[in-house]
Amino acid sequence: MAVGKEIRTKIKSVQNTRKITKAMEMVAASKMRKAQDRMRAARPYGEKIRRVAGNLSHALTEYRHPFLVNREQTAVGLVLVTSDKGLCGGLNSNLLRVAVAKMKEFESQGKKLQATCIGNKGFGFMQRSGAKIVSHVTGLGDTPHLEKLIGPVKVQLDAYMKGEIDALYIGYTRFINTMKQEPVFEQLLPLAGESVGSSSHKWDYVYEPEAKSVIDDLLIRYVEALIYQAVAENMASEQSARMVAMKSASDNAKTVIGDLKLVYNKARQAAITKELSEIVSGAAAV
């Protein structure tokens, strides 16, 4: 029965696919819990250093770090955080859609753009779009390591200090919950207190040993902390999106298998009915 054999082959193929998606779902669920723990552990420090840096932008100090000085923007930098792997639903495409809209906006305003890509998907996209890529890092694995991120990001910070770019932006996917992740595009530099939720009233601190050394180190840590937090958020979002996508794929495969089995049974019954009819007709003829 050629038709039945073809359907059985399709059923076997979909069953094998479902085994793979089910295994990937379970692996993603395990990694998701660890990624969420890392992300939640990093959030308090990130939020605190945001608040301190925001207050610092209103501090009454004679020394003003270049990160705190607003400039007329003629060139901007972008740190784009994406995943290294696919099969995570619309996670990367949603972020890249937002990034493209911002890039077109910068282009319409006559601003030059240079990009740092964290993650293989964003790196490949920026290469295809013809953007100027000054640094990149891929293959981060399942755990973000700050020492791997500092080098590529420092290229953008050095460019900002030299005046080659006038603002630095970051794009990543923020983790809301297991079913929801949202793309975020925000300004890192120059630092404005209002952008990080700080109040606008003036602040003052006691610096030891001196304002310059404290502020220089603090603002570098501020940028590093936000980059690390963005990567941790993106990894938690990636594993959550992959788990949901693989669960959906497994459920769809189960539905397809049921439909194919129904078609197979109908074809088998039709073949049996046809054979019985031929036997009865032959017996009647004899």
Steps between C-alpha positions, in 0.01 A plus 500: 500500500712786362281779641504348847878460494548864403276618785677271749831655394360848558368400843839358597673818382269727702537275806879531479466877467273509805757307704760764413275798581389336825862447605588859407201623702621316810859623456379859452281472813802390704722777361221755539484454876876553535495801265212656694686452829808676357288780357312557826825491698648772278195729506542655849860606430407631155207703636708641786790609281251654257356707785843607627618591151176691438545695823861563401383674182338764726789519748653840576858409409756710318617197306267391219575165345453481119229237557291770671535770232232530232626561148348572165456156349663455160616140549361232730601156619278198547553191716264233363440196724349193330524123538763275341244234403157498341185296563380753757190634329491870410749604769774626270276615215297723735817668630653536153178660377533766770871543420428549130241769578753685719774464239271653237419781741871571556561490126217746432657736757840475332663311789774248432472163676756251621397175663626250754326163468464260791359175364523327163150591375551873537852477356374322188214746460726804527740351247216443253363851553841655426535675838841602631599236757788609724497200737307184571493197726326167436490159663426624852341168596231474763676713762601865439857585596587866552860453387376396153274807476742769618726492192234556229317762709824686579537572128180704515596669828839601358326638191269703725792637703682600178191675365454258210143432619275733700255246647491129575184291483427140595239263360404176674197293602374553854357204689147567632382145568520158340236585240598862435826668401522851356766663280668801662697780334643755743776757532806412707707814442495789564351421837188692602348452843145513366569213258579264790217617721700739718343816634608833356600671827869563568712247683834516668735227620813478709775355282798310631777529386386750233202560273680425172629152584173396667277627219723356226490151651133519594379594153707226336344251744161649419535424130645153563218416745231607252659300218524191720142546617381534139678177399358316805149625419541397136619149593205447735266625226666271244454183706141592589414573136669177387311293756167649390587460130605137543187423704288649222693297240450179703126566533471572128691181418260302719205649310661420164567141610133461598385636163739273309388194697139583416587527129698176520212311663256628240733396217551155659126450546438605141759248378350220712150583376625492142665158549186356660290631213731331247489172692118508521470593133734214403309251712170614349638465150612139569 
